[in-house]
Amino acid sequence: MSPESERAKKLAQSIPLGRLGKSTDVARAVSFFSSPDADFITGQTLYVCGGASIGSISI
C-alpha cells in the first residue's frame, strides 16, 4: 500500500500516534530487547503499533 494512498491516510488517522509504522520502529524495539539494558526482561509481548491495540477502546 502506498503511504500516499487514501487507504493509508485513513488507516493512519485511526492510529493514536497518527501515522503508519515504519520498519525502523520495529528495529528499535528489537534492538532494545537484544541489548544488555533488557537483561532482566523475560517473557513479554510488545506491540509496536503506535497505540492501535488500545485505540479502539472507548471509555
C-alpha positions in Angstrom: 0.0 0.0 0.0 1.4 3.4 -1.0 1.7 5.7 2.0 0.1 8.5 -0.1 -3.0 6.4 -0.9 -6.3 7.4 0.6 -6.5 4.0 2.3 -3.1 4.6 4.0 -4.1 8.1 5.1 -7.4 6.8 6.6 -5.6 4.0 8.4 -3.1 6.4 9.8 -5.9 8.6 11.2 -7.2 5.6 13.1 -3.9 5.1 14.9 -3.5 7.1 18.1 0.0 8.4 17.0 -1.5 9.4 13.7 0.9 7.6 11.4 1.7 4.3 9.9 4.6 2.3 11.4 8.0 2.1 9.8 10.5 -0.8 9.8 12.7 1.4 12.0 10.0 1.4 14.7 10.2 -2.4 14.9 14.0 -2.3 14.6 14.4 -0.1 17.6 12.2 -2.4 19.7 14.3 -5.4 18.6 17.5 -3.5 19.3 16.4 -2.7 22.8 15.3 -6.2 23.6 18.6 -7.6 22.4 20.6 -5.1 24.3 22.1 -5.5 27.8 19.6 -2.9 29.0 16.9 -5.5 28.7 18.7 -8.3 30.5 16.0 -8.6 33.3 13.0 -8.6 30.9 11.6 -12.0 30.1 8.5 -13.4 28.5 7.0 -10.2 27.4 4.8 -9.3 24.4 5.4 -5.9 22.9 3.0 -4.4 20.4 4.8 -2.0 18.1 1.6 -0.5 16.8 1.5 3.2 17.6 -1.3 2.6 20.1 -3.6 0.8 17.6 -4.0 -2.1 20.0 -5.7 0.2 22.6 -7.0 2.9 20.2 -10.4 1.3 19.8 -11.2 1.2 23.5 -13.9 3.8 24.4 -14.1 5.0 27.9 
